[in-house]
Amino acid sequence: MSDFMEVQVTEKDIECGKRWSRTECPIAIAITRVIKELLPEDDNIVLVRKKTVRIEERVIAKDGKVWAWRLIKLPIKAQEFVYKFDRKQKVGPMTLELEI
């Protein structure tokens, strides 16, 4: 059985988002907001690509910091959002369910 993370991409995320940015596009901003609620460490990183999201999480090992990461497939509607946003086409707020 899979777990899901619900992500709300808001109008503010769209206004603040940067085109062609893996870490500052609207989807990355929205996922980062959810991740910060779940994992309060400040140094988690969200990278949005064409078809996937990479979430890098800091894991503290006995000998110091270690980075763990997971790759999550973006739903088709999110892939289309990224494509349109990067090309200055109209996009609007949406809700995503990401399988984690």
N, C-alpha and C positions, 0 to 999 in steps of 0.2 A: 504494500500500500504506500502510495506517495504522499508527501506533504506538499502543501501549496502555500505561496505567499501572495497576498493580495496587494497590489500596488495601484495607487490612484495617481495618474498623471494629471496635474491641475493646469489651469490657465496660467497661473504664476510660474509653474515649471516651464511652460512653453515660452513665456515672455523672458525668463531668465536664461533659458537654454542657449547654447552656442552650437552653431552648425558645424558639422564635420568634427565634433569633439567626442571622443570616447568617454570622457569622464564628466563632461558638463552639458551633455544633451539633456532634453527634458526627461527622458526615461531614466538616465543615470541619476539625475537629481532626485527623482521620485523614489527609485530603489534605494539610494543612499539614505534618504529620510527614513524608510522602513527599517533598513539595516541598523541605523543608529538607535532605533527603539529596541531592537532585539539584542544588539551587541554594542554596548555603550563605549567601547574603545574608539578613540578618535582616528585611528590609523587604518581603518578598513577601507578598501579601495573597490570601486565599481567601474568596470570597463564595458561599455556597450559596443558591440560590433554589429555587422550586418544581420547576422542570424543568431548570435549568442550574447550572453552576458557573462562576464567573468567577475566573480566576487572573491577578492583576496581578503582573508581574515587573519589577524594576528593571533597566534596561539603561543602561549607562554610555556616553554619547555624548561626543564631543570637547568639547562645551560644557557638560557636566554630566550630571545624572541625567535620564533619560527613562523614562517608564513604558510598558511594552508589556503587552497583555492578550490573553487567549484565552478564548473561551467554549466550554464543553464541555457536551454534552447529558448529563443524568443518566439512567441506565437506569431503567426502570419500577420495579424493586424498590427503588431508592434514592429515587425520588419517593414511593413508598408509605411508606418508612421515615420520611422527613421529615414526611409528613402525620400518621402515627401518633405519632411522637415529640412533635411540637408539641401534640398533643391528649391527651397523657399516656396513650396506649395502649402496650401492651407491645411492645417491640422487642428484638431480640437482635443479637449480633455477626454480621457478614457480610463477604464479600469482594466488592469491586467491580472491574470492569475498565472503565476510562474511556478512550475514544478521544481521543488528544491530537494 
